[in-house]
Amino acid sequence: DTFSKSLGNAKESLHKMDDARLAANWSLTRNGKAIMSMPRVAFIRSVMMNHLYHHRGQLSVYLRILEVPVPSIYGPSADDNPFA
């Protein structure tokens, strides 16, 4: 439930952003000093989205180790038998 709610909030925020806002620089700061800076769209893609993919991959590995059938994440998994 928490993930679904957060996903809905993220989608809503993204829909509100126009091209100019997405192209504008976003900065991670600490004590007012920029640690890193990049266009907002690059941050969303490289940090936020890739991080999500990474953790989904980790989850599927853990399920395999525990011998739990891996559910469909991005389509059928090797555990889905199309002939069953």
VMD Tcl script that builds the backbone (N, CA, C; Angstrom):
set m [mol new atoms 252]
animate dup $m
set s [atomselect $m all]
$s set {name element resname resid chain x y z} {
  {N N ASP 1 A 0.816 -1.200 0.000}
  {CA C ASP 1 A 0.000 0.000 0.000}
  {C C ASP 1 A 0.860 1.265 0.000}
  {N N THR 2 A 1.924 1.234 0.795}
  {CA C THR 2 A 2.804 2.397 0.888}
  {C C THR 2 A 3.489 2.666 -0.446}
  {N N PHE 3 A 3.971 1.585 -1.101}
  {CA C PHE 3 A 4.625 1.745 -2.395}
  {C C PHE 3 A 3.654 2.322 -3.423}
  {N N SER 4 A 2.445 1.777 -3.466}
  {CA C SER 4 A 1.445 2.246 -4.431}
  {C C SER 4 A 1.109 3.724 -4.214}
  {N N LYS 5 A 0.991 4.123 -2.950}
  {CA C LYS 5 A 0.690 5.522 -2.641}
  {C C LYS 5 A 1.847 6.425 -3.076}
  {N N SER 6 A 3.071 6.001 -2.775}
  {CA C SER 6 A 4.246 6.792 -3.162}
  {C C SER 6 A 4.379 6.880 -4.679}
  {N N LEU 7 A 4.087 5.786 -5.367}
  {CA C LEU 7 A 4.137 5.780 -6.822}
  {C C LEU 7 A 3.123 6.768 -7.393}
  {N N GLY 8 A 1.935 6.784 -6.837}
  {CA C GLY 8 A 0.917 7.738 -7.269}
  {C C GLY 8 A 1.359 9.173 -7.055}
  {N N ASN 9 A 1.980 9.445 -5.917}
  {CA C ASN 9 A 2.483 10.793 -5.627}
  {C C ASN 9 A 3.582 11.190 -6.613}
  {N N ALA 10 A 4.475 10.245 -6.921}
  {CA C ALA 10 A 5.568 10.526 -7.860}
  {C C ALA 10 A 5.015 10.825 -9.246}
  {N N LYS 11 A 4.044 10.031 -9.692}
  {CA C LYS 11 A 3.437 10.260 -11.012}
  {C C LYS 11 A 2.772 11.631 -11.068}
  {N N GLU 12 A 2.085 11.979 -10.014}
  {CA C GLU 12 A 1.411 13.279 -9.955}
  {C C GLU 12 A 2.428 14.417 -10.045}
  {N N SER 13 A 3.532 14.281 -9.325}
  {CA C SER 13 A 4.582 15.311 -9.348}
  {C C SER 13 A 5.196 15.441 -10.736}
  {N N LEU 14 A 5.455 14.291 -11.379}
  {CA C LEU 14 A 6.057 14.322 -12.711}
  {C C LEU 14 A 5.125 14.950 -13.743}
  {N N HIS 15 A 3.842 14.662 -13.635}
  {CA C HIS 15 A 2.875 15.238 -14.579}
  {C C HIS 15 A 2.793 16.755 -14.463}
  {N N LYS 16 A 3.127 17.296 -13.301}
  {CA C LYS 16 A 3.078 18.744 -13.091}
  {C C LYS 16 A 4.302 19.468 -13.658}
  {N N MET 17 A 5.358 18.712 -14.008}
  {CA C MET 17 A 6.600 19.336 -14.479}
  {C C MET 17 A 6.567 19.538 -15.986}
  {N N ASP 18 A 6.912 20.757 -16.399}
  {CA C ASP 18 A 7.021 21.018 -17.836}
  {C C ASP 18 A 8.479 20.796 -18.267}
  {N N ASP 19 A 8.724 20.927 -19.566}
  {CA C ASP 19 A 10.065 20.678 -20.104}
  {C C ASP 19 A 11.119 21.590 -19.481}
  {N N ALA 20 A 10.761 22.842 -19.242}
  {CA C ALA 20 A 11.718 23.790 -18.665}
  {C C ALA 20 A 12.141 23.347 -17.263}
  {N N ARG 21 A 11.175 22.911 -16.470}
  {CA C ARG 21 A 11.504 22.461 -15.099}
  {C C ARG 21 A 12.346 21.192 -15.137}
  {N N LEU 22 A 12.033 20.280 -16.041}
  {CA C LEU 22 A 12.808 19.044 -16.152}
  {C C LEU 22 A 14.231 19.309 -16.630}
  {N N ALA 23 A 14.417 20.324 -17.477}
  {CA C ALA 23 A 15.744 20.643 -18.004}
  {C C ALA 23 A 16.571 21.468 -17.020}
  {N N ALA 24 A 15.915 22.101 -16.045}
  {CA C ALA 24 A 16.627 22.932 -15.066}
  {C C ALA 24 A 17.506 22.074 -14.173}
  {N N ASN 25 A 18.600 22.652 -13.712}
  {CA C ASN 25 A 19.507 21.916 -12.834}
  {C C ASN 25 A 18.875 21.633 -11.478}
  {N N TRP 26 A 19.180 20.464 -10.970}
  {CA C TRP 26 A 18.797 20.039 -9.628}
  {C C TRP 26 A 20.100 19.815 -8.886}
  {N N SER 27 A 20.159 20.217 -7.630}
  {CA C SER 27 A 21.400 20.064 -6.860}
  {C C SER 27 A 21.134 19.373 -5.534}
  {N N LEU 28 A 22.044 18.485 -5.183}
  {CA C LEU 28 A 22.067 17.886 -3.855}
  {C C LEU 28 A 23.018 18.756 -3.047}
  {N N THR 29 A 22.532 19.289 -1.937}
  {CA C THR 29 A 23.358 20.195 -1.144}
  {C C THR 29 A 23.525 19.691 0.281}
  {N N ARG 30 A 24.596 20.135 0.871}
  {CA C ARG 30 A 24.836 19.866 2.298}
  {C C ARG 30 A 25.400 21.143 2.894}
  {N N ASN 31 A 24.734 21.632 3.916}
  {CA C ASN 31 A 25.129 22.889 4.560}
  {C C ASN 31 A 25.255 24.012 3.534}
  {N N GLY 32 A 24.348 24.028 2.558}
  {CA C GLY 32 A 24.338 25.083 1.557}
  {C C GLY 32 A 25.340 24.915 0.433}
  {N N LYS 33 A 26.151 23.870 0.463}
  {CA C LYS 33 A 27.163 23.647 -0.574}
  {C C LYS 33 A 26.711 22.502 -1.479}
  {N N ALA 34 A 26.766 22.730 -2.787}
  {CA C ALA 34 A 26.342 21.703 -3.750}
  {C C ALA 34 A 27.332 20.546 -3.759}
  {N N ILE 35 A 26.806 19.340 -3.567}
  {CA C ILE 35 A 27.622 18.129 -3.627}
  {C C ILE 35 A 27.627 17.589 -5.055}
  {N N MET 36 A 26.466 17.636 -5.684}
  {CA C MET 36 A 26.356 17.258 -7.089}
  {C C MET 36 A 25.222 18.046 -7.705}
  {N N SER 37 A 25.313 18.246 -9.015}
  {CA C SER 37 A 24.310 19.013 -9.721}
  {C C SER 37 A 24.146 18.439 -11.124}
  {N N MET 38 A 22.901 18.337 -11.581}
  {CA C MET 38 A 22.615 17.813 -12.915}
  {C C MET 38 A 21.210 18.227 -13.307}
  {N N PRO 39 A 20.881 18.140 -14.602}
  {CA C PRO 39 A 19.500 18.436 -14.982}
  {C C PRO 39 A 18.530 17.516 -14.237}
  {N N ARG 40 A 17.401 18.061 -13.829}
  {CA C ARG 40 A 16.421 17.304 -13.049}
  {C C ARG 40 A 16.033 15.997 -13.742}
  {N N VAL 41 A 15.839 16.027 -15.066}
  {CA C VAL 41 A 15.442 14.826 -15.793}
  {C C VAL 41 A 16.536 13.755 -15.712}
  {N N ALA 42 A 17.799 14.155 -15.706}
  {CA C ALA 42 A 18.896 13.197 -15.584}
  {C C ALA 42 A 18.899 12.560 -14.197}
  {N N PHE 43 A 18.611 13.361 -13.180}
  {CA C PHE 43 A 18.535 12.812 -11.823}
  {C C PHE 43 A 17.410 11.796 -11.709}
  {N N ILE 44 A 16.258 12.140 -12.251}
  {CA C ILE 44 A 15.108 11.229 -12.182}
  {C C ILE 44 A 15.451 9.906 -12.856}
  {N N ARG 45 A 16.065 9.981 -14.029}
  {CA C ARG 45 A 16.378 8.770 -14.782}
  {C C ARG 45 A 17.533 7.992 -14.161}
  {N N SER 46 A 18.640 8.649 -13.906}
  {CA C SER 46 A 19.834 7.926 -13.488}
  {C C SER 46 A 19.818 7.506 -12.029}
  {N N VAL 47 A 19.267 8.318 -11.182}
  {CA C VAL 47 A 19.294 7.997 -9.757}
  {C C VAL 47 A 18.002 7.316 -9.321}
  {N N MET 48 A 16.881 7.957 -9.537}
  {CA C MET 48 A 15.623 7.419 -9.008}
  {C C MET 48 A 15.171 6.146 -9.726}
  {N N MET 49 A 15.119 6.171 -11.055}
  {CA C MET 49 A 14.610 5.007 -11.787}
  {C C MET 49 A 15.578 3.827 -11.706}
  {N N ASN 50 A 16.862 4.071 -11.943}
  {CA C ASN 50 A 17.833 2.978 -11.891}
  {C C ASN 50 A 17.884 2.352 -10.501}
  {N N HIS 51 A 17.679 3.143 -9.476}
  {CA C HIS 51 A 17.677 2.626 -8.104}
  {C C HIS 51 A 16.516 1.646 -7.910}
  {N N LEU 52 A 15.368 1.980 -8.457}
  {CA C LEU 52 A 14.205 1.098 -8.370}
  {C C LEU 52 A 14.469 -0.222 -9.094}
  {N N TYR 53 A 15.033 -0.145 -10.308}
  {CA C TYR 53 A 15.336 -1.366 -11.068}
  {C C TYR 53 A 16.324 -2.245 -10.301}
  {N N HIS 54 A 17.317 -1.600 -9.712}
  {CA C HIS 54 A 18.334 -2.324 -8.954}
  {C C HIS 54 A 17.706 -3.135 -7.820}
  {N N HIS 55 A 16.822 -2.516 -7.056}
  {CA C HIS 55 A 16.219 -3.216 -5.928}
  {C C HIS 55 A 15.245 -4.304 -6.375}
  {N N ARG 56 A 14.564 -4.119 -7.492}
  {CA C ARG 56 A 13.719 -5.197 -8.019}
  {C C ARG 56 A 14.578 -6.389 -8.405}
  {N N GLY 57 A 15.740 -6.137 -8.983}
  {CA C GLY 57 A 16.672 -7.211 -9.330}
  {C C GLY 57 A 17.149 -7.942 -8.088}
  {N N GLN 58 A 17.481 -7.191 -7.047}
  {CA C GLN 58 A 17.902 -7.810 -5.793}
  {C C GLN 58 A 16.803 -8.709 -5.235}
  {N N LEU 59 A 15.574 -8.229 -5.264}
  {CA C LEU 59 A 14.454 -9.007 -4.746}
  {C C LEU 59 A 14.312 -10.323 -5.495}
  {N N SER 60 A 14.438 -10.282 -6.825}
  {CA C SER 60 A 14.284 -11.524 -7.589}
  {C C SER 60 A 15.404 -12.511 -7.264}
  {N N VAL 61 A 16.618 -12.016 -7.013}
  {CA C VAL 61 A 17.724 -12.903 -6.630}
  {C C VAL 61 A 17.436 -13.540 -5.275}
  {N N TYR 62 A 16.981 -12.754 -4.315}
  {CA C TYR 62 A 16.661 -13.292 -2.994}
  {C C TYR 62 A 15.565 -14.360 -3.087}
  {N N LEU 63 A 14.558 -14.119 -3.908}
  {CA C LEU 63 A 13.494 -15.118 -4.067}
  {C C LEU 63 A 14.043 -16.408 -4.652}
  {N N ARG 64 A 14.937 -16.301 -5.628}
  {CA C ARG 64 A 15.560 -17.499 -6.211}
  {C C ARG 64 A 16.333 -18.283 -5.150}
  {N N ILE 65 A 17.122 -17.575 -4.349}
  {CA C ILE 65 A 17.913 -18.230 -3.300}
  {C C ILE 65 A 17.005 -18.974 -2.327}
  {N N LEU 66 A 15.843 -18.395 -2.031}
  {CA C LEU 66 A 14.889 -19.014 -1.104}
  {C C LEU 66 A 13.990 -20.041 -1.790}
  {N N GLU 67 A 14.242 -20.273 -3.100}
  {CA C GLU 67 A 13.462 -21.220 -3.892}
  {C C GLU 67 A 11.973 -20.860 -3.928}
  {N N VAL 68 A 11.718 -19.560 -3.981}
  {CA C VAL 68 A 10.361 -19.044 -4.122}
  {C C VAL 68 A 10.187 -18.661 -5.588}
  {N N PRO 69 A 9.105 -19.092 -6.246}
  {CA C PRO 69 A 8.917 -18.717 -7.652}
  {C C PRO 69 A 8.941 -17.191 -7.828}
  {N N VAL 70 A 9.701 -16.742 -8.799}
  {CA C VAL 70 A 9.814 -15.317 -9.072}
  {C C VAL 70 A 8.568 -14.861 -9.829}
  {N N PRO 71 A 7.867 -13.863 -9.313}
  {CA C PRO 71 A 6.653 -13.384 -9.997}
  {C C PRO 71 A 7.002 -12.590 -11.253}
  {N N SER 72 A 6.021 -12.364 -12.058}
  {CA C SER 72 A 6.193 -11.529 -13.231}
  {C C SER 72 A 6.480 -10.103 -12.775}
  {N N ILE 73 A 7.623 -9.567 -13.175}
  {CA C ILE 73 A 7.978 -8.196 -12.817}
  {C C ILE 73 A 7.847 -7.300 -14.044}
  {N N TYR 74 A 8.521 -7.674 -15.124}
  {CA C TYR 74 A 8.454 -6.923 -16.385}
  {C C TYR 74 A 7.922 -7.821 -17.498}
  {N N GLY 75 A 7.173 -8.821 -17.148}
  {CA C GLY 75 A 6.686 -9.822 -18.090}
  {C C GLY 75 A 6.896 -11.180 -17.452}
  {N N PRO 76 A 6.578 -12.240 -18.148}
  {CA C PRO 76 A 6.703 -13.573 -17.549}
  {C C PRO 76 A 8.138 -13.860 -17.110}
  {N N SER 77 A 8.272 -14.539 -15.975}
  {CA C SER 77 A 9.598 -14.948 -15.515}
  {C C SER 77 A 9.844 -16.382 -15.982}
  {N N ALA 78 A 11.038 -16.861 -15.766}
  {CA C ALA 78 A 11.386 -18.232 -16.144}
  {C C ALA 78 A 10.573 -19.231 -15.337}
  {N N ASP 79 A 9.957 -18.794 -14.247}
  {CA C ASP 79 A 9.144 -19.680 -13.416}
  {C C ASP 79 A 7.711 -19.806 -13.950}
  {N N ASP 80 A 7.332 -18.953 -14.893}
  {CA C ASP 80 A 6.003 -19.032 -15.495}
  {C C ASP 80 A 6.035 -20.039 -16.635}
  {N N ASN 81 A 5.205 -21.048 -16.557}
  {CA C ASN 81 A 5.121 -22.072 -17.594}
  {C C ASN 81 A 3.971 -21.725 -18.524}
  {N N PRO 82 A 4.271 -21.326 -19.767}
  {CA C PRO 82 A 3.193 -20.943 -20.682}
  {C C PRO 82 A 2.350 -22.126 -21.128}
  {N N PHE 83 A 2.789 -23.346 -20.860}
  {CA C PHE 83 A 2.075 -24.541 -21.297}
  {C C PHE 83 A 1.283 -25.202 -20.168}
  {N N ALA 84 A 1.307 -24.575 -18.984}
  {CA C ALA 84 A 0.606 -25.187 -17.831}
  {C C ALA 84 A -0.894 -24.976 -17.929}
}
mol reanalyze $m
mol bondsrecalc $m
mol representation Tube
mol addrep $m
